[in-house]
Amino acid sequence: MTVETIWKKIAISESEVSLHKVLRCGQTFRWKSINNVWSFAISDRIILLKQDESNIYYSHIMQKGRSGNDSETLSFINDYFTLGINLGELYTHWKLKHQVYQSKTKKSPFDLFTGIRILRQDPWECLVSFICSSNNNVKRISKMCDNLCIHFGEYINEYEGHKYYSFPTPESLSQSSVESKLRELGFGYRAKYIHQTACKFTDDSKYPDITLDQLNSMRNEKYIKAHEFLLQLTGVGPKVADCICLMSLDKHDVVPIDTHVYQIAVRDYKFKGKKDIKTLNKETYAAIRSFFKEIFGDYAGWAQSVLFAADLSDLNNGTNIIDQVKEEEPKAKRIKLDKSIKVES
């Protein structure tokens, strides 16, 4: 049976949030584009979004047997896309700061890539997703996240012939058979990391201070405490912890450092360092983070996401069911999402 889709709209320009950029730039991995409608399953519904230059249109399909309303969907969208933050003002500030380093032959990434903002994701999903990101690319991470939901999540409903599942809980990923199943699905060494981390969240006797409530409470703690909490978890190093801090724990100034970001700092912003390095000590890692914060301010992590997107090969996570209109942005060299520099302990 086809469910009638009733659309409501949010008056917001594409320069404030560009769905086709934000949802494909390596922050989140489960959104699908079907005939230019973006879709994503949460715990009780499928969220549906589409966009024109002046509006975002939203709808939802509830999980079978459950009821919900538009105000809940709107609340999710406002929170997830942090729509209370004025992106235009931030871009104006970043452009001024970037002018000092601006190439005479290239346009600023802040002119070319408008509408990119940091999402406020569910911390548990963000944590597991970025454990999957280790030495990986966006398309493959997206496939892994889909498999996690299909095999360990809860069925929600269908849209356009595609089945949607919620993201699995720590309880479902801590079962004894999980690691072997994930290895069958191609997760490799990440299978062990995901299973062991899930077990830490479910073993109250051995890890009483590692709970979902504690993870979520890190939104209200200082960066150092949140970072230290995350480093307790299997498969989480400094860079992955920084991604989680930035993309789910409200640490807007945090700049996750990998090989690619390091090269941007040296190449485009004249950070004093060797062009090719494989290992960063803690001091240099912290120095690069401070360097970007000095340039871009309290939302340095947001600015870095624009610079990162400008160098991504195609802003494509492999989840477009029908190709969208060709992007105007220039393509750059293909890179892995986490082409990591080793950070010394």
N, C-alpha and C positions, 0 to 999 in steps of 0.2 A: 504494500500500500504506500502510495506517495504522500508524504507529509507536506502540506502547504507551508511555504516559507513566507513569513510576514516580516518585512524589513523595517527597522527604525533607524534613524540617523543621528550622528554626532557631527555638528558643524565644526570641522577642523581641517586646516589646509594640509596638503601633501607635504609641504615644507616643514610642518610640525611633526608629522609621522608618516613615513612612506612604508607601507606594508611590504611591498615587494623587495625593498632593501633591508628593512629591519629583520624580517623573518627569514632571510637567506644569508645573513652575514656572519654566521658562526656563533651566534648567541644561543639559539634555540633550534631544536632538531626534529620536531614532530608536526609542525604545520604543513598542510598539504594545500596546493593550489589546484582546484578543479574548475575549469571554465572560468578562471579569474575570480573564483570565490575561495578565500582562505578558510581552512577548517582545522579544528584542534579539539581533542577530547579532554575534559577535566573530569572530576569525580562523578558528576551526575548529569552531564550534558555535552553535546557537541557545540562548540562555539563557531559561528559562521560570520565572516567579515568580507566586505568588498569596499572599494574606494573609487572616488573620482577626485578631481582637483580640489574640491571644497568640502567634501564630506566623507566620513566613514559610515557605512551601513552595516548594521549588525542584526543577527538573529540567532536562534539556537534550536536544537533538537534535543529534547529531554531523554534521559535513559528510560527504557521501557519500564512502566510501572511507577515512575516517579513524576512529580509535578514541580514546576518552578515558574518564575516570572521574568519579565524583561529587565526589571530593576536589578535583579541578581546578576544577569549577564552584563548589564551596563557597569555595575560595580566592579566586576572582574576586569572588564576592559580598561576602566579608568586606573585601576591599581596595576594591572599587568604592564600597561604601556606608560605608566607614570605620567598621565596626561596633565597633572597639576604643575609640572615643570615646563616653563616656557623655553622651548628649544630655540626659537628665533633669537632670543636675547643671548643665549649661550653661543650660538654660531657667530653673532656679531662680535662678541668678545674674542672668540678663537681666531677669527679672521684678522683682527687687529694684532693679536700676538703672533700670528703666523707671518705677517707681512715682513718682519725682520729677516725671515729665512726664505722668503718667496723667490722661486726661480723666475727669471725673466722670460723663460721659454715655456713654462708650464702653468696651467691654471691651478689655483688653490684647490685642494681636495674639499675644502669647505664650500666652495662654489659648485663643484661638480657633483658632490654627494650630499645633497640636502635630505633632511627628514630622517636621519639615523639617530636613534636614541637608545639608551640602555633599558632593557626590559627588567621588570621586577618579578622574577620567576619564583616558583615554589622552590624553597631551598633544597628539599630532598631530591626532587627531579633534577635540579641544577647540579647537585653533587654527583649523582650517578652518571649523568650525561657527560660531565667533564672527566670523570674517571675513564669513560669510554674514549675521550679525546686524545689520550696519550698516543703520540706518534701515529696520528690518524688524520683523515680528511673528512670534510663536511658530509659528503654523500654517504660514506661508510658509517660515520657516527649516526646519521639519520636512520640508516637501515638497522643498526644495532638497537637504537631506541624504539623503533617500530617493533622489532622482535621481542624486546623486553615486555612491551605492552600486550602483544598478541599472545605470548606464552605465559605471562605471569600477571597481567592486569585483569580488570573486570570488563566484560562486554558492556558497551554503552548503547550503541544504536548504529544505524547505517545512514550514509548520505551519498547519493549518486552512485549506489552500488558498492560502496566501500564500507567495510566494517571498521568501527572505532572502539578502542579500548582505553581504559584509564591507565595512568602510569602505576606500576606495581608498588606496593607498600614494602617497608622493611621486612614485615612478617612473611610476605610471599617470596621475597628474595633470600630469606635466611634458611629455607628448607634444604635438607641435606642433598637433594638431587639437583639443586640449582647450578652448581659449578659445572658439573658434567654436561648438563643440558646447554649451558652457555658456550661451552667449548665446542659442542656439536654445531652450534649456530655461528661459529666463527669468531668468537670473542677473544680467543687466545688467552694470554696471561691476564687480561682484564677480567676474565671470568672469576678468577680467584679473588681479585681485588673487590669486585662487586659483592660477592658472597660474604667475604670476611667483614666488609664494612656493614652490610645488612645485619650480620650476626651481632656486631657490636651494639647496634641500635635495639636489638631484641633481647640481649642477655643482661637483665637488670641486676643479677647477682654479681657478675664479673665487671660490668661497665655501667654502674648506676648513674654516672654523670653524662652518659652518651644516650640521649633521647631526642625524639623529634621536637619536643618542647624546648630542650636546650639549644638545638640547632636553630630553631626559629627565633629564640630569644637573642641570638647573636646580632640580630638587626638593631638591637638597642645597646649593644656593647661597642667599645672602642675597637678599632681595626686589629690591634695587636692581640686582644683576647679572642676575637673571632678567628683570626688566622691560626693561633695556637690550638684552638679547639679543632679546627679542620685538619691540622697536621697529625692529630691522633689517629686518623682514619686511614685504613689501608688503601694504597693507590693514590693518595693525595700528597703531592709535593708542593713547594712554594708557589709555583706558577698556577697549578690547578686551584689551590686555595685562594689565590688572588682572583681568579675568574669567578669563583663562587661568591667571594666577598663583593665583587663589583656587580654581578648580574643577579644576585638574589638577596644580599644582606645589606643593601643600602650604603655601601662604602664607595661613594661616587668618585672619590679622588684616586682610587687604587688603579694602577696601570700594570696588568699582568705582562711579564717580560718573557719573551721567547726569542729565538734567533731572528725572526722576522721583525719584531718590534725593536730589538737591539739595532738591526741594520737601518731601520727608519731613523732611529735616534742619531746614529753616526752619519748616515748619508744625507738626510734632509735637515737635521737640526744641529749638526756640527758638534754632537757629543764627542768628547775626546776619548777615543777607544780604538782598538784594532778593528779592522773591517771584518775579519773572520776569526771568531773564537768559538770554542766548544764548551768551555766551563766558565761560569761566573762565580766569584766568591760573594758572600752575603753583602759585603760592603759595596761592591760594584752594582749588584742588583738593586740595593736600596738607593744608591746614587742615581741610577737611571730613573727610578720611580720619582725621586725628589726633583730630578731635572725636568721631567714632564709636568709635575705639579707646579713648579716655579713658572713654567711657560703658560700653562692653561688653567691653573687655579683649582678650585674645589671640585670641579667636574672634569678633572684631567682624564679619568677613565673613560668618560663619554667622548672626549675629544679623540683619544687614542682609538676608539672604536671606528671613528670616521676614517682616520688614517689607515687603519687595518683594512677596512672595507674597500678603500681606494686601491689597494694592492691585491685584493682577492682576484682570482682568475675570471670568475663569471657570476659571482653572487648566486650560485645555484646549489641547492642542497639535494637535488635529485628527486624532489617531491612534487614537481609540476606534472599534473596528469595531461594537460593540454598546454602547449607552449604559449607563453604570453607574448605581447608585443615586444619586439627587440628593444633592449635597453640602449639608451644613448651614451651611457658611460663607456669609456675606453676599457678594453680588457687588459689585464696585466698578467704577469707570469703566474703559472699555477703553483700553489704552495699547499703544504699541509697545514691544517689548523694549528696543530701543536708540533711544530718543528723545534723541539725544545733544546734550549741550552741547559746543560746540567748545572744546577745550583749547589754549591758546596754546603754541607751541613755545618 
